[in-house]
Amino acid sequence: VIVFGPSGAGKSSVVNMLTAKDGNVPKAITSSSAQGVTFTATSYLKNINGEHVKVFDTAGLNEGSLGTVPGIQAIESLHSLILNIPPDGISLLVYVISATRVTILSKQNYEMFWETICHKQVKIVVIITGLEDEEDMDAWWGINKSVFDEYGMSFEGHACITSSTSFPELYDESKKKVDNLIHESLKDVTPW
């Protein structure tokens, strides 16, 4: 499973929501900094509804040349990950994006991963973060799905969540949504 998206969207926080295979919780580095903190793709062995799954946390995209992870470095890191995928292949792409940041860059990231790198051969789902202030996080998708449609982005599943631990009840609800989304998306999948 490859988790990707723009810098600051909450990719590492989403990875941290998943339980480690052995019960220990090695944490992906997260930060509220204005610049990214994930420099290369890092794998974590997670237990998702009883199944062991290797999850890759990736460098953030779209920081620009002044970010801690320049765009070319992020793309090179992602390309290297794809070229060195283990023999069991890629089973799922998880696009993490902030609810406030659906832009043309969102479409370009989607196209780079799903169309260019994976040749539309891998299931792709989306996790929308930053919804802790919504009265009903799940309602966000129904209201905003048309924006993704306008950009030509389609997904085989979605989860509307908060990745912030400052909202314990919403976080626990979100963790279940992420687990279920990934678990259901991996059913009957042939890795690419």
C-alpha positions as CSV (number, residue, x, y, z in Angstrom):
1,V,0.0,0.0,0.0
2,I,1.5,3.4,-1.0
3,V,0.3,6.5,0.8
4,F,0.9,9.6,-1.2
5,G,-0.2,13.2,-1.5
6,P,0.9,16.8,-1.0
7,S,3.1,18.0,1.8
8,G,1.1,18.7,5.0
9,A,-2.0,16.7,4.0
10,G,-1.6,14.2,6.9
11,K,0.0,11.2,5.1
12,S,2.2,10.3,8.1
13,S,-0.6,10.9,10.5
14,V,-2.8,8.5,8.5
15,V,0.0,5.9,8.6
16,N,0.2,6.3,12.3
17,M,-3.5,5.6,12.7
18,L,-2.8,2.0,11.6
19,T,-1.8,-0.6,14.2
20,A,1.7,-2.0,13.9
21,K,2.0,-5.7,13.1
22,D,3.5,-6.7,16.4
23,G,1.5,-4.3,18.6
24,N,4.4,-1.9,18.9
25,V,3.8,1.4,17.2
26,P,6.7,2.7,15.3
27,K,5.6,6.2,14.4
28,A,6.0,8.0,11.1
29,I,7.4,11.4,11.8
30,T,4.7,14.1,11.8
31,S,4.9,17.9,12.4
32,S,2.7,21.0,12.4
33,S,5.6,22.8,10.7
34,A,5.1,24.8,7.6
35,Q,7.5,22.5,5.8
36,G,7.5,18.8,5.2
37,V,9.3,16.3,7.5
38,T,9.1,13.1,5.4
39,F,12.1,13.0,3.1
40,T,12.0,9.5,1.6
41,A,9.6,6.6,1.3
42,T,9.5,4.6,4.5
43,S,7.8,1.3,5.0
44,Y,5.8,0.2,8.0
45,L,4.4,-3.3,8.6
46,K,0.8,-2.8,9.8
47,N,-2.0,-5.0,11.0
48,I,-5.2,-4.0,9.2
49,N,-8.2,-6.0,10.4
50,G,-6.0,-9.0,11.2
51,E,-3.9,-8.9,8.0
52,H,-0.3,-7.9,7.8
53,V,0.2,-5.2,5.2
54,K,3.3,-3.2,4.2
55,V,2.4,0.5,4.1
56,F,4.8,3.0,2.5
57,D,4.7,6.6,3.8
58,T,6.0,8.9,1.0
59,A,7.6,12.3,0.8
60,G,5.2,15.2,0.4
61,L,4.6,16.6,-3.0
62,N,4.3,20.2,-4.1
63,E,6.6,21.9,-1.5
64,G,8.4,23.8,-4.2
65,S,12.1,24.6,-4.3
66,L,12.2,26.4,-0.9
67,G,10.6,23.4,1.0
68,T,12.6,20.9,3.0
69,V,11.8,18.3,0.3
70,P,12.3,20.0,-3.0
71,G,9.9,18.8,-5.7
72,I,12.5,17.0,-7.8
73,Q,13.8,15.2,-4.7
74,A,10.2,14.1,-3.8
75,I,9.6,12.8,-7.3
76,E,12.9,11.0,-7.4
77,S,12.2,9.4,-4.1
78,L,8.8,8.2,-5.3
79,H,10.2,7.0,-8.6
80,S,12.9,5.0,-6.7
81,L,10.2,3.5,-4.5
82,I,8.2,2.3,-7.6
83,L,11.3,0.9,-9.3
84,N,12.2,-1.0,-6.1
85,I,8.8,-2.4,-5.2
86,P,9.1,-5.7,-3.4
87,P,8.1,-8.9,-5.3
88,D,4.6,-8.8,-3.8
89,G,3.9,-5.6,-5.8
90,I,1.6,-2.7,-5.3
91,S,-2.0,-3.5,-4.2
92,L,-3.4,-0.1,-3.4
93,L,-2.7,3.6,-3.7
94,V,-4.0,5.8,-0.9
95,Y,-4.3,9.5,-1.9
96,V,-4.3,11.7,1.2
97,I,-5.5,15.2,0.6
98,S,-6.6,18.1,2.9
99,A,-10.3,19.1,2.5
100,T,-9.1,22.7,1.8
101,R,-6.6,21.8,-1.0
102,V,-8.3,20.3,-4.0
103,T,-6.5,22.0,-6.9
104,I,-5.0,21.5,-10.3
105,L,-1.9,20.2,-8.4
106,S,-4.2,17.6,-6.8
107,K,-5.1,16.4,-10.3
108,Q,-1.5,16.4,-11.4
109,N,-0.4,14.2,-8.3
110,Y,-3.3,11.8,-9.1
111,E,-2.3,11.5,-12.7
112,M,1.4,11.1,-11.9
113,F,0.7,8.2,-9.5
114,W,-2.3,6.4,-10.9
115,E,-1.9,7.0,-14.6
116,T,1.8,7.6,-15.3
117,I,3.5,5.4,-12.7
118,C,0.9,2.7,-12.1
119,H,-0.6,2.8,-15.6
120,K,-4.2,2.6,-14.1
121,Q,-3.4,-0.9,-13.0
122,V,-3.7,-0.3,-9.2
123,K,-6.8,0.4,-7.1
124,I,-6.8,4.0,-5.8
125,V,-8.8,5.4,-2.9
126,V,-8.8,8.8,-1.3
127,I,-8.7,9.9,2.3
128,I,-9.8,13.5,3.0
129,T,-8.3,15.0,6.2
130,G,-8.9,18.2,8.2
131,L,-12.6,17.6,8.7
132,E,-12.7,17.9,12.5
133,D,-14.8,21.1,12.3
134,E,-17.5,19.5,10.1
135,E,-20.7,18.7,11.8
136,D,-20.8,15.5,9.8
137,M,-17.4,14.5,8.3
138,D,-19.0,12.0,5.9
139,A,-21.3,14.6,4.4
140,W,-18.3,16.4,3.1
141,W,-17.8,13.8,0.3
142,G,-21.4,14.2,-1.0
143,I,-21.1,18.0,-1.1
144,N,-17.6,18.0,-2.7
145,K,-17.3,14.9,-4.9
146,S,-18.2,17.0,-7.9
147,V,-14.9,18.9,-7.6
148,F,-13.0,15.7,-8.0
149,D,-15.2,14.8,-10.9
150,E,-14.5,18.1,-12.6
151,Y,-10.8,17.4,-12.3
152,G,-11.3,13.9,-13.7
153,M,-10.3,12.1,-10.5
154,S,-12.3,9.0,-9.6
155,F,-11.7,6.7,-6.7
156,E,-12.8,3.2,-5.7
157,G,-13.4,4.3,-2.1
158,H,-13.1,7.3,0.2
159,A,-12.9,8.2,3.9
160,C,-13.6,11.6,5.4
161,I,-11.6,12.0,8.6
162,T,-9.6,13.9,11.1
163,S,-6.0,12.8,11.5
164,S,-5.6,15.1,14.6
165,T,-5.3,13.4,18.0
166,S,-6.7,16.6,19.5
167,F,-10.2,15.3,18.9
168,P,-10.1,11.8,20.5
169,E,-13.6,10.7,19.7
170,L,-13.4,11.8,16.1
171,Y,-9.9,10.4,15.8
172,D,-11.1,7.0,17.0
173,E,-14.0,7.1,14.5
174,S,-11.5,8.2,11.8
175,K,-9.1,5.3,12.6
176,K,-11.9,2.8,12.1
177,K,-12.8,4.4,8.7
178,V,-9.1,4.2,7.6
179,D,-8.8,0.6,8.7
180,N,-12.0,-0.4,7.0
181,L,-11.3,1.5,3.8
182,I,-7.9,-0.1,3.3
183,H,-9.1,-3.6,4.4
184,E,-12.1,-3.5,2.0
185,S,-10.0,-2.1,-0.8
186,L,-7.5,-4.9,-0.5
187,K,-10.1,-7.7,-0.9
188,D,-9.8,-9.6,-4.2
189,V,-6.8,-7.5,-5.3
190,T,-4.1,-8.8,-7.6
191,P,-0.9,-6.8,-6.9
192,W,0.6,-5.0,-9.8
